[in-house]
Amino acid sequence: MCVSADMKILGCVTFLLFLGGIWGQSNRNTKSSGKSVKKAGANLGGDAAQPPPGAGVTAGSSRSSGGPAESEREGAAAAAATRAAGQQTDDMRLHFLRNTQVTCNDGTAAGFYLKEFRGSRRWILFLEGGWCCHSKESCDARYQNIPRLMSSSNWPQTRRGTGILSSRAEENPHWYNTNLVFIPYCSSDVWTGTAEYSFMGSLIIREVIKDLIPKGIKMAKVVMLAGTSAGGTGVLLNIERVASQLGQLGMDAQVRGLVDSGWFLESKQERPTNCPETVSCSPEDAIKNGLRLWNGVVPERCQQLYKKGEEWQCFFGHRLYSTLTSPLFVVQWLFDEEQLRVENIYMGAQSVSDEQWRYIQNLGLELKDSLRDVTAVFAPSCLSHTVITKSTWMSFQVKGTSLPRALHCWDRSLEATRNNRTPAKGCPFHLVDTCQWPQCNPTCPALVDQATQQEVTLLQMLVAMGLDLQRLGLDPQGDADSLASMVSNGG
């Protein structure tokens, strides 16, 4: 188990949250019965508290306020419409699957949360994130540290959505009046598993759609499969299967995908291939091992590109994207914190070697290059992870366009194309920062020192990382004017 020393525990827990996007809420006592695990991953007993948060510097509140004026005006108008419609609650309510054979890891019932908006023919199906486990040892550790990602035993009866899952027009101006479905992640398989009793992520998605038929999803005009982190990767891996399932129902809905912080690059760090502990595995090896354990499935067209045993490559968006036929929008921070943690780089929590600093500098360039052929993308040059379910998601901009506005432009373009019209000009949805450094976009989330809870600047972060600022051409005694000029070009 990965518990030999304090820092190793911290690194393990942090890595277990890789592809995270974990939405913390207080638990309520909603118990559901189910069978015990009968295959790999058994002996997952025990009830444990949430692990402590990681130390160091993390993304916090945004330093910038508001999106474009147009979005603000649209939001205000939509808010008035919501009040006029007399919507009673913003909460999504829990529904367990009718098929009791499709379960969470520990045999408890899987399910979903639903907030209906009557009369709407637009649906968002959202996949939660939380990385995975890929062996008995890593699953035991996961169940002990984060049991809610393997069991529905303590799921609350309701959830309040934020960001794109909010039914408040002030917070979600273009998608507030949508049928909202939040699918909790309790299968630990990056939403690919089909193994009976234990790992059933892909089957959970299938059963949720079946259970939504009486709720009216067959009348949908647009179905957007969205997700953050592992849920974002789950969107990439399941979007074609969802489109096929809805097509078999005779639906004419356009199925789209929204991937938030699920577009990763392969690790450059060499590690042992025999790695029972999650923290000691590269993501590639974790997925290789996991695919066998989960009986995982990948999209057929991507699978055909690789020989048997190489299907793990389909978990990386830059390899999978060209094989997909459904429209896809990718939201990706260019300096994703979880991508850095894969390389054992914890911003503000440790010193950084010259080699690691070169990796940080190159990461933004490599991510930009991998996104070049993606039709719809929003990629700020920031240090952060996940955004679409945060209440501050309207604050971030690339080239003067906010994320909700970019999604709205993409929506309008798809509708125009579908109706054989020319898409509107001046409404961009391929937005990638041009500046080169972390945090060079002035609307990035502020960096917060977890020890002091104080906001820190990039210059302070570089000092804390032990880098030689003079060698970087910066004056550590100055007022950071040179740094400001360096990072303000672009954005």
Order of alpha helices (4+ residues) and beta strands (2+ residues): alpha-beta-alpha-beta-beta-beta-alpha-beta-beta-alpha-beta-alpha-beta-alpha-alpha-alpha-beta-beta-alpha-alpha-beta-beta-beta-beta-alpha-beta-beta-beta-alpha-alpha
